[in-house]
């Protein structure tokens, strides 16, 4: 049953990724929407899950939030060391993205979908309908996972757009396989609860950095700001509604 449900999760990832791959002349709207989705997923899903995992505190600060700051700082340092983030002075755009940071974030999301598969397998062991409700919540945000995985993996210069699309398709395929692998592993392995909270915090920091430093600035580069802002707001609101309905 767990593997079967993980295939549904993979289908939702495919649907979200396919939408992102087909977006061309409306790329700024897609990026604005993706930025809003990332903000929503981090704020309404990942961080609450991380804190709900019951992680201990360090210096009176929850460990997942320390991991959050570490994730944000890690990607910032990585971009500075690789010169991956080159903004022109006095403006947000144009940006140049060799793709290294985007691929790091896409990889983080793939790991997250792997954990989704593990969660499906573990949740199904719970009594009553709890397991199925958890699965429904996972399916709801898997669409956003596929969308943002492709968006992150496609963050390259326009001249490399075709190669970026091929690379994004490979990341999408990996994201689809990840929950199936996680659900399969869950049948023989239990994930320690004290590991999950800090991991989700770290991933939240990575994703928030990408939304604030890469996706949203690129979305506003040379495009109508009102429409892009509306797309960002729609992404945040959509995740809020999905999370609210799932719970």
Secondary structure, DSSP 8 states (H G I E B T S, - for coil): -HHHHHHHHHHHHHHHHHHHHH--TTHHHHHHHHHHHHHHHIIIIIHHHHHHT---EETTEEHHHHHHHHHHHHHHHHHHHHT-----TTSS-S----SHHHHHHHHHHHHHHHHHHHHHHHHTTSSTTHHHHHHHHHHHHHHHHHHHHHHHHT-S-GGGHHHHHHHHHHHHHHHHHHHHHHHHHHTT----HHHHHHHHHHHHHHHHHHIIIIIHHHHTTTS-HHHHHHHHHHHHHHHHHHHHHH-
